[in-house]
Amino acid sequence: MSSETGQPGGPHVLPVRSVREVSVLTHTRPAQTAGALQALVDAAVTAGVTLRFDRNETDKHGLKARESVVVGALDDDTVDLCIVLGGDGTILRALRRYAGTGVPVFAVNFGDIGFLATIEPDELSGGVRRAFEGDFELLRLPAIVLDGVGGNIKKDERAFNDVAIHRKVGERVAEIAYVLDGEELGSVRCDGLVVATPAGSTGYNLANGGPVMAWGVEGFVVSFIAPHSLTARTLVAAPKDRLTIHNRSREALDVSVDGRPVCEIAPGAMLDARFVDDAGIIAQLPGSSFYRRLREKFGRLAR
């Protein structure tokens, strides 16, 4: 049966989750996931589960309609689960797609690290069977929401990992001021700034020398990219603190959300960011933990 993690007091049991309709997303290298996709279809037939593939996935894999396979499916927020065959980029795409819908994301890692993945490819057979039986735990993930930069950004653009603001290639050093709850904390000459969730703290933020935040910690971290200052320090902000970032540079700054370029901040303009709890849901197998994941994923990098 499924249960929910990340709540005060630890996991608590929820009613058994019925899994009958599942959407599937894969990364951009279909040959790498072909065998896994066939195993997924075979498991769905055995379990009586319907897999839904949108037009892009259908064309990518050359799929035809058959038992347990719906091709050319329209977007549907009523599926019971989204299964991802890919790395963290594809998992983040799935989280953004199903943000606010209550649909969990169950991911098989076909990336380099797969910090957000549920299982590895060699665990696919047993892992997918358990997923179809509803034998997983739900981990609710927060996000950083951007509320606008002069109207040139999509409303409520959200990052499950991080927002990165950085100078353009070849341009001079940026000057970025940051304000929390109406108080300006400083103006820093640097190459850029990163705002990260706990899930994203092990990425760009960690490379900047910022702290690792355990999943379940409420709040977000602000760290600088190559600061030209001895006093610029990483800051962990409280979840209700509103962050405003001012571009005091002479040139526009690029803004990326979860590694995707989304807009620019013009000279003299600003960006507002806020922490939003319970934005997306990761499905993980019972017994998983942040610290085990941290050891296994970063231990892999050390080998």
N, C-alpha and C positions, 0 to 999 in steps of 0.2 A: 504494500500500500504506500501511497505517497505521504510525505510529511514535509514540514516547512522548517527551514533553518534561518538563522540570522535574527531571531526575535529574542527579547530579553528572557532569560531563564532557559534558553536552549531549544532544541527541536520539540515540536509537539505534533501529534498524529492528526492528520486530516482524513476525511472520508476517502475511500479508494477512488482514484481518478480513473475514469473510463477513457481509454484511448482507442478511438475508432477512426478518426479522420486526422491525417498527418500531412503537413506541407513539408517539402524538401527543398533545401537550398544547397548549392555546391559552389566550389571556387571555380576559377577560370581555366583550369587545366583538366578537362573531362577525361583524358586518358588515364590520369592518376587515380581517379575515383571510379572507374568503370567496374572493376571487380567488386568494390564495396557497394556500389549501387545495385548490382545484380543480387548480392547477398541480402541487401535491404529489401528488395522486392520479394525475394523468396521467403524471407521472414514475415513479411506483411501478408503474403498469401496464406502461410501456415496459421498466422494469428487472426486472420479475418479482418485486417486493418486496411483501410484505403489510403494510398499515397497520392497526394495532389502535387502536380508539377505545373508551374506557370509556363507561359509561352517561351520565355527565355530558356528555362531549364529543359523544356521539351525539345527545342531546336538544338540546344547545346549538345544533348546526348542522343539526338535522333530517336526519341521515344515514340512508341505507338501505344494506343489504348489497349489494355488487356486486363485480366483479372487483377484487382487490387491497385490498378494504375489509372489515374485520371490525368489526361494530358491537356495542355492549353488552358489550365484552370485559371479562373479569375481570382483576384485577391479575396481572401476570406478570413475574417477575424474570428470565425467560430470553430476553427480547427482545434483539436485537443492538444496538439504538440507540433513544434517545428523541429525537424531533424536537419542538422547541418553537417555536410561533409566538406571540411575546409579548415583554414587557420583562423587566427583571431580576427582578421579583417572581415571574413565572411560571417563569423559569429557576431561581430559588432553590427554588420548589416542586418542580420536577422533580429537582433535586439532592437535596433531602430525601427525595423518594419513592424514588430509586434509590441512596441512600447505602449503601455496603457491598455492593452487588450486582455491581459491575464494569460496569454499563451506562453508556455515555457519553451525555452530553447535547449535542445539536447544535442550536443555537438561531438562529432568524431573528428579527432585532430588529424588534418592533412596539411598542417603548416609546420613552420620551423620550431615553434615553441608551444603554441596552443594553450596559453595560460588559462583561457576561459573554457577550454574543452572539457567535456564530461568524461570521455574515454579515448584511448588510443586505438589505431586501426586493428591491432591484433586482439583487441577486446570486443570487436564489433558484434560478433555472433551472439555472445551471451549478453552484452550490453543492450543491444537492440531488443532482444527478447524481453529483458527486464523492463525496458522502456514501454513496450507495447502492453505489458502487464500492469503498468502504472507503478512499478517498483522503483521509485526515485524520490529524492527530496527536492524541495524548492528553495532556492536561494534568491532572495529579492535584492536587486542591484539598484543603487542610486545613479543619478546622472547630473551633469552640469548643463544647465539650460541657458542659452544666450537669448537675450530679449531684444536685440536689435543694434545695428550699427548704421545709423542714418538711413534706414529703410532698405539697405542692400543685402540683407540676410533673411533667409526663410524664418518665418515666425516660429518661436520655440524650437530652434535648432538645438539638438541635445547631443552631448558626448557621454558615452558610457566609460570611456577611458580618459581622454584628456582633450583640452583645448590648447593649441599651441599658437602663440603670436610671435612672429619673428620678422626680422628685417629681410628685405629682398636681396637676392644674390647680387653681389657687386656693389650694394649700397653701403653708406656709412653706418656706423654704430647707431642703434636706436636709443631713444630716451623714453622710458615708460614709467608713468606714475600709476600707483595703485591705491585705491581707496576702499576701506571696509567700514560698513555702517556709517558712512559719512565722514570718516576720519582718514585723511591722507597719511599713509605710512611712509612714503618716500617716493623719490623720483630717481630711477636707476638707469645708468648707461649700460647697455647690454646688447646681446644679439637677439634676445627675446625673452618670453615668459611662458610658463606652462601652468595650467590649472588642471589638476588631476583628481579624479575620484579615488577611493580606496582600491577599486579594481584596477585602475590605471596607474596607480602609484608605482608599480613595478616596471613601468615603461620609460618614457621620456623623462619623467620626474626623477626616477632612480638614476638615470644617466647623468642628470644634473647634480647629483649628490643629495637629492631629497630623500625623505624617509619612506620606508615601506609602511603602508597602513593596512592593517588586517581587515579582511572583509567583515562587515558588521560594524566597523567604526563609523560613526556619524560625523560628517564633515568633509572638507576637501583641502588639498595642499596647493600652495602657490610657490613655485620655484623659478629661478632665473637661469637663462641660458647664457653662459660665459659672461657673467657680470663684471664690469670694469670698476669694481668697488670691493673694498675689504669689509664693508658693513652690510652688504645685501645678504639677507638670510632667508632661508626657506621658512615658510609660515604655514601652520595647520590652522585653518579657520573653522569656526563653529558652523553647524548646518544652517542656521538662520541668518548668518552674516551675508549681506549682499556685497558683491565685489564689483567695483567699477574700475576699468582700465583706461587710462588716457594716453593717447599717442602724442607725445611732445617732440617727436622727431620732425625733420624737414620733409621726410618722404613717407609714403604710405607703408603700412605694415601688412603682411599676409596673415590670414587667420585660417587655421586648419582645425577640423573637428574629427577626432578619431582617425587622424592621418589623411583626411580628405580636405583639399582646399575649398573654402566656402565663401570667402569674401576678403575685402581689405578694410583696414581702418585708416581713413584719410588723416593727414596731419591736422592736429587740433581736435580730432573726433575722439569718441569714447565708445566703449563696449561694456554692457552690463552682463554679469553672470551670476547665477544663483544655483544652489544645491537643491535637488529634488529627490526625495526618498521614494522608494518603491516604484521605479520607472520601468524596470524590466525584470524578467525572471529567467534564471538559469536552472536547468534540471541537472542534478548530480546524483550519483549512486550513493546509497546509504553508507555511512562510514567515511565519506570524503571529508577533508578539512582543508582550510586555507593553508595551514602550516605544512601539511603533507604535500600539497600542491606546490608550495614554494620550494620545498626541499627537492622534490622530484624535477621540477622544471628548471630551476637554476642550478641544480646539480648536474643536469644534462649539459648546460652551457660550460661547466667547468671541466668536462671530460675532453 
